[in-house]
Amino acid sequence: MSNINKKVTIGHVHLKVANIDRSLDFYCGVLGFELKQRLGDQAAFIAAGDYHHHIGLNTWESSGGMPPPLGTTGLYHLAILYPERKELADALMRLQKNNIPLVGASDHGVSEALYLDDPDKNGVELYWDKPKELWPYDNNRELQMYTRVLDLKSLIAELN
């Protein structure tokens, strides 16, 4: 069996949400995504920049619905990759300004990440990848990712 082509990437994600306006307030109003198309109260497509959409939001099967209970399967989180640490710091400031609580904040050796829930309790990871030359490897050149508490003061200092 051969490996998948190294140029394959993961494209957009579609989320079942209870309320389009509430989700747009979060993803566009707080995180800064741009609305690309809206289909009434049934669906919206948003993106960073000029892409057709990175995130689809729909109420086709979930209008007014409740988040799945803990202990069930489904999406753990969607991950939004920021190009630089400074942009991740800006995202943190946006969350704080809008009183959006973090569920966690971690340094994984290869990346730094903020974890939170969207209004429908979908897990969201906001992160940036560290330069590859800073990734932790052992003496056998095997990657050694870890989870440590992220220094949020150091992250915010990126904005100064």
NUGU-542432 format. One line per 10 residues: number of its first residue (from 1); their letters; for each residue x, y, z of C-alpha. Coordinates in steps of 0.1 Angstrom, whole numbers, plus 5000, padded with zeros to 4 digits. Example, Ala and Ser with C-alpha at 12.3 -4.5 7.8 and 13.67 -1.06 7.14 Angstrom:
NUGU-542432
1> AS> 5123:4955:5078; 5137:4989:5071
***
This chain:
NUGU-542432
1> MSNINKKVTI> 5000:5000:5000; 5014:5034:4991; 5012:5066:5011; 4989:5094:5002; 5004:5121:4980; 5023:5147:5001; 5006:5175:4983; 4972:5165:4996; 4957:5191:5020; 4925:5192:5040
11> GHVHLKVANI> 4900:5216:5025; 4869:5232:5040; 4848:5221:5069; 4810:5222:5072; 4794:5226:5106; 4759:5219:5117; 4748:5249:5137; 4716:5259:5154; 4715:5295:5143; 4732:5311:5113
21> DRSLDFYCGV> 4733:5346:5127; 4748:5335:5160; 4775:5315:5142; 4783:5344:5118; 4785:5368:5148; 4812:5344:5162; 4832:5334:5131; 4830:5367:5112; 4824:5392:5141; 4849:5377:5166
31> LGFELKQRLG> 4874:5357:5145; 4873:5380:5114; 4863:5356:5086; 4845:5371:5056; 4810:5361:5045; 4812:5348:5009; 4776:5337:5004; 4745:5333:5025; 4714:5312:5018; 4689:5328:5041
41> DQAAFIAAGD> 4688:5312:5075; 4699:5278:5061; 4735:5282:5052; 4765:5305:5050; 4799:5302:5035; 4829:5321:5050; 4866:5324:5043; 4898:5341:5051; 4907:5361:5020; 4896:5354:4985
51> YHHHIGLNTW> 4890:5316:4988; 4854:5304:4981; 4850:5291:5016; 4869:5276:5044; 4839:5270:5067; 4804:5262:5057; 4777:5267:5084; 4743:5251:5079; 4711:5244:5097; 4698:5218:5073
61> ESSGGMPPPL> 4696:5191:5100; 4702:5212:5131; 4681:5244:5132; 4674:5252:5168; 4692:5220:5178; 4713:5212:5208; 4750:5202:5208; 4757:5165:5210; 4761:5153:5246; 4795:5145:5260
71> GTTGLYHLAI> 4805:5109:5255; 4792:5107:5219; 4813:5106:5187; 4817:5134:5162; 4840:5163:5155; 4865:5169:5183; 4875:5203:5169; 4883:5221:5137; 4917:5237:5135; 4924:5272:5120
81> LYPERKELAD> 4960:5277:5111; 4974:5312:5114; 5006:5321:5094; 5025:5338:5122; 5025:5339:5160; 5014:5376:5159; 4982:5367:5142; 4975:5341:5169; 4981:5368:5195; 4956:5390:5176
91> ALMRLQKNNI> 4930:5361:5177; 4936:5358:5215; 4929:5396:5219; 4897:5392:5198; 4885:5364:5221; 4893:5384:5252; 4876:5415:5239; 4844:5395:5232; 4846:5376:5265; 4850:5342:5248
101> PLVGASDHGV> 4866:5318:5273; 4894:5295:5264; 4890:5258:5271; 4928:5254:5269; 4961:5269:5257; 4990:5246:5248; 5025:5246:5235; 5029:5214:5216; 5066:5219:5206; 5056:5220:5169
111> SEALYLDDPD> 5028:5245:5174; 5011:5268:5199; 4973:5265:5202; 4943:5281:5218; 4912:5259:5224; 4877:5272:5227; 4841:5263:5218; 4820:5280:5192; 4784:5290:5201; 4772:5254:5192
121> KNGVELYWDK> 4799:5238:5213; 4819:5228:5183; 4855:5226:5194; 4878:5252:5177; 4916:5252:5178; 4934:5284:5167; 4971:5277:5162; 5003:5286:5144; 5031:5262:5135; 5065:5269:5147
131> PKELWPYDNN> 5093:5269:5122; 5104:5233:5115; 5139:5239:5127; 5125:5246:5162; 5105:5213:5164; 5116:5190:5191; 5134:5158:5180; 5151:5131:5200; 5186:5118:5193; 5172:5094:5167
141> RELQMYTRVL> 5156:5124:5148; 5121:5113:5157; 5096:5140:5164; 5088:5144:5201; 5056:5165:5203; 5043:5174:5238; 5016:5194:5256; 5027:5221:5279; 5008:5252:5292; 5011:5281:5267
151> DLKSLIAELN> 5024:5313:5281; 4996:5337:5272; 5015:5368:5284; 5043:5359:5260; 5018:5355:5232; 5002:5388:5238; 5036:5405:5239; 5038:5397:5202; 5015:5426:5196; 5039:5452:5211
***
